[in-house]
């Protein structure tokens, strides 16, 4: 058995003889501590001219355990195209590879699921629906239906009971707010209910009306 196999030189451990030769010197395949492989001839190993795959020339800051957005760094994943790479786990459960620069500069904050979430929100706003609520239907600037005799959306007169009725439709469900002797009370109750049910979504509706 080749006595060089298994020996360590710097950060390199000799794995196998590649069968290649350089000026009579054996070229070995070596495994670096960073996980990369490198072919090195015997002379350079013995003289200490080569002690790593090249990562020793770069001072690599260990990001293991650190969190960037939805990503937690699990381990070093080597170097490629002059970039230091890290294996990360996203909050959604998926794993991905990201470079030091993309993590520290904030350009990569998830496995890609965050982009999908953002796109879904944008699509919801564009179609006018958020949480099953039609933003255009609850827009305070929406015109009153021509068949509405009270002049106020959600307020009508019950002739059989001789009362004003205030009601509101929210997420496809009709809510009876109350019955009142005077129209002004029904209108006031309807507006209070709008604030309670629609307040959050009316803020979103402004986005699709810009």
C-alpha positions as CSV (number, residue, x, y, z in Angstrom):
1,X,0.0,0.0,0.0
2,X,1.2,3.5,-0.8
3,X,2.6,5.0,2.4
4,X,1.4,8.5,1.4
5,X,-2.3,7.5,1.5
6,X,-3.9,8.9,4.7
7,X,-1.0,11.3,5.5
8,X,-1.9,14.9,6.2
9,X,0.0,17.9,4.9
10,X,-1.4,21.2,6.3
11,X,-5.1,21.1,5.6
12,X,-4.7,18.3,3.0
13,X,-5.1,14.6,3.5
14,X,-3.8,12.3,0.8
15,X,-6.7,10.1,-0.6
16,X,-5.3,8.3,-3.6
17,X,-2.8,8.1,-6.4
18,X,-4.3,9.7,-9.5
19,X,-2.0,7.7,-11.8
20,X,-0.7,11.0,-13.2
21,X,2.9,12.1,-13.0
22,X,4.7,15.4,-13.1
23,X,8.4,15.3,-13.8
24,X,8.7,11.9,-12.2
25,X,6.6,13.1,-9.1
26,X,3.4,11.3,-8.2
27,X,0.3,13.4,-8.3
28,X,-2.1,12.6,-5.5
29,X,-5.8,13.4,-5.0
30,X,-6.1,15.1,-1.6
31,X,-9.1,16.1,0.5
32,X,-9.0,19.5,2.1
33,X,-10.5,20.3,5.5
34,X,-13.0,22.6,3.8
35,X,-14.4,19.6,1.8
36,X,-12.8,20.3,-1.6
37,X,-10.5,18.0,-3.4
38,X,-7.2,19.1,-5.0
39,X,-4.6,17.2,-7.0
40,X,-1.0,17.9,-5.7
41,X,2.3,16.4,-6.6
42,X,4.6,14.8,-4.0
43,X,7.2,17.5,-4.1
44,X,4.8,20.3,-3.3
45,X,3.3,18.3,-0.4
46,X,6.7,17.5,1.1
47,X,8.1,21.0,0.8
48,X,4.9,22.6,2.2
49,X,4.4,24.6,-1.0
50,X,0.8,23.5,-1.1
51,X,-1.1,23.1,2.2
52,X,-4.8,23.5,1.1
53,X,-7.1,23.5,-1.9
54,X,-6.6,27.3,-1.9
55,X,-9.0,28.1,1.0
56,X,-6.0,28.8,3.3
57,X,-5.3,31.9,1.2
58,X,-8.6,33.3,2.2
59,X,-9.6,34.1,5.8
60,X,-13.0,32.5,6.0
61,X,-15.2,33.8,8.8
62,X,-17.2,30.9,10.2
63,X,-21.0,31.6,9.8
64,X,-22.1,28.2,11.2
65,X,-25.1,28.7,13.5
66,X,-25.7,32.3,12.4
67,X,-29.1,33.4,11.1
68,X,-29.9,35.5,8.1
69,X,-33.5,36.2,7.5
70,X,-35.3,32.8,7.4
71,X,-32.0,31.0,6.9
72,X,-29.8,29.3,9.6
73,X,-26.3,28.3,8.5
74,X,-25.6,24.6,9.0
75,X,-22.1,24.1,7.7
76,X,-19.4,25.2,5.3
77,X,-20.1,23.9,1.7
78,X,-16.7,24.7,0.1
79,X,-15.6,27.3,-2.4
80,X,-16.6,27.8,-6.0
81,X,-15.9,30.5,-8.5
82,X,-14.0,32.4,-5.8
83,X,-17.1,32.3,-3.5
84,X,-17.3,30.8,-0.1
85,X,-20.5,28.7,0.1
86,X,-22.6,27.6,3.1
87,X,-25.3,25.0,3.5
88,X,-28.4,26.6,5.1
89,X,-31.7,25.5,6.4
90,X,-34.8,27.6,5.8
91,X,-37.6,28.1,8.3
92,X,-39.9,26.3,5.8
93,X,-37.7,23.2,6.2
94,X,-35.9,23.3,2.9
95,X,-32.1,23.5,2.5
96,X,-30.1,25.6,0.1
97,X,-26.6,26.8,-0.7
98,X,-25.7,30.4,-0.3
99,X,-22.5,32.4,-0.5
100,X,-21.1,34.6,2.3
101,X,-21.7,37.7,0.3
102,X,-25.3,37.0,-0.5
103,X,-26.0,36.2,3.2
104,X,-24.2,39.1,4.8
105,X,-25.5,41.6,2.2
106,X,-29.1,40.5,2.6
107,X,-29.7,39.4,-1.0
108,X,-30.5,35.9,0.1
109,X,-32.8,35.5,3.1
110,X,-34.6,32.3,2.3
111,X,-34.5,29.2,0.1
112,X,-36.8,31.1,-2.3
113,X,-40.1,30.6,-0.4
114,X,-40.1,34.2,0.8
115,X,-40.1,35.4,-2.9
116,X,-43.1,33.1,-3.5
117,X,-44.9,34.5,-0.4
118,X,-44.3,38.1,-1.6
119,X,-45.5,37.2,-5.1
120,X,-48.6,35.6,-3.7
121,X,-49.4,38.8,-1.7
122,X,-48.8,40.9,-4.8
123,X,-51.1,38.7,-6.8
124,X,-53.8,38.9,-4.1
125,X,-53.7,42.7,-4.2
126,X,-53.8,42.7,-8.0
127,X,-56.9,40.5,-8.1
128,X,-58.5,42.5,-5.3
129,X,-58.8,39.7,-2.7
130,X,-57.0,39.4,0.7
131,X,-58.0,36.7,3.1
132,X,-61.1,36.0,1.0
133,X,-62.1,39.6,1.2
134,X,-62.9,41.7,-1.9
135,X,-61.1,45.0,-1.5
136,X,-63.1,46.7,-4.2
137,X,-66.4,45.6,-2.4
138,X,-65.4,47.3,0.8
139,X,-63.9,50.4,-0.7
140,X,-65.4,53.4,1.2
141,X,-65.5,55.4,-2.1
142,X,-67.7,52.8,-3.7
143,X,-71.0,54.3,-5.1
144,X,-74.3,53.4,-3.4
145,X,-76.5,51.0,-5.3
146,X,-79.2,52.8,-7.2
147,X,-81.9,50.6,-5.6
148,X,-80.8,51.7,-2.2
149,X,-83.5,54.1,-0.9
150,X,-81.7,55.0,2.3
151,X,-78.7,56.6,0.4
152,X,-76.3,54.6,2.6
153,X,-74.8,51.2,1.8
154,X,-75.9,48.5,4.2
155,X,-78.8,50.5,5.6
156,X,-82.4,49.7,4.6
157,X,-86.0,50.3,5.9
158,X,-88.1,47.3,7.1
159,X,-91.6,48.4,6.4
160,X,-93.3,45.5,8.2
161,X,-91.5,46.4,11.5
162,X,-91.1,50.1,10.7
163,X,-87.5,50.0,11.6
164,X,-84.2,50.9,10.0
165,X,-81.9,47.9,9.5
166,X,-78.1,48.0,9.4
167,X,-76.2,45.0,8.1
168,X,-72.8,44.2,6.6
169,X,-71.4,41.5,4.4
170,X,-67.9,40.3,5.2
171,X,-66.0,37.3,3.8
172,X,-69.2,36.1,2.1
173,X,-71.2,36.2,5.4
174,X,-74.0,38.6,6.2
175,X,-73.9,40.2,9.6
176,X,-77.0,41.9,11.1
177,X,-75.7,44.9,13.0
178,X,-79.1,45.9,14.4
179,X,-82.5,47.4,14.0
180,X,-83.2,51.1,14.8
181,X,-86.0,53.6,15.1
182,X,-84.0,56.3,13.4
183,X,-82.0,56.1,10.2
184,X,-79.2,58.2,11.6
185,X,-78.6,55.5,14.3
186,X,-78.5,52.7,11.7
187,X,-76.1,54.7,9.6
188,X,-73.8,55.3,12.6
189,X,-73.9,51.6,13.6
190,X,-73.1,50.6,10.0
191,X,-70.0,52.9,9.9
192,X,-68.8,51.6,13.3
193,X,-69.1,48.0,11.9
194,X,-67.2,49.0,8.8
195,X,-64.3,50.2,10.9
196,X,-64.4,47.0,12.9
197,X,-64.6,44.6,9.9
198,X,-63.0,46.6,7.0
199,X,-60.4,48.8,8.7
200,X,-57.4,46.5,8.1
201,X,-58.4,45.7,4.5
202,X,-59.3,49.2,3.4
203,X,-55.6,50.1,4.0
204,X,-54.7,47.4,1.5
205,X,-57.4,48.5,-1.0
206,X,-55.5,51.8,-1.4
207,X,-52.7,49.9,-2.9
208,X,-54.8,48.5,-5.8
209,X,-56.4,51.9,-6.4
210,X,-53.1,53.8,-7.0
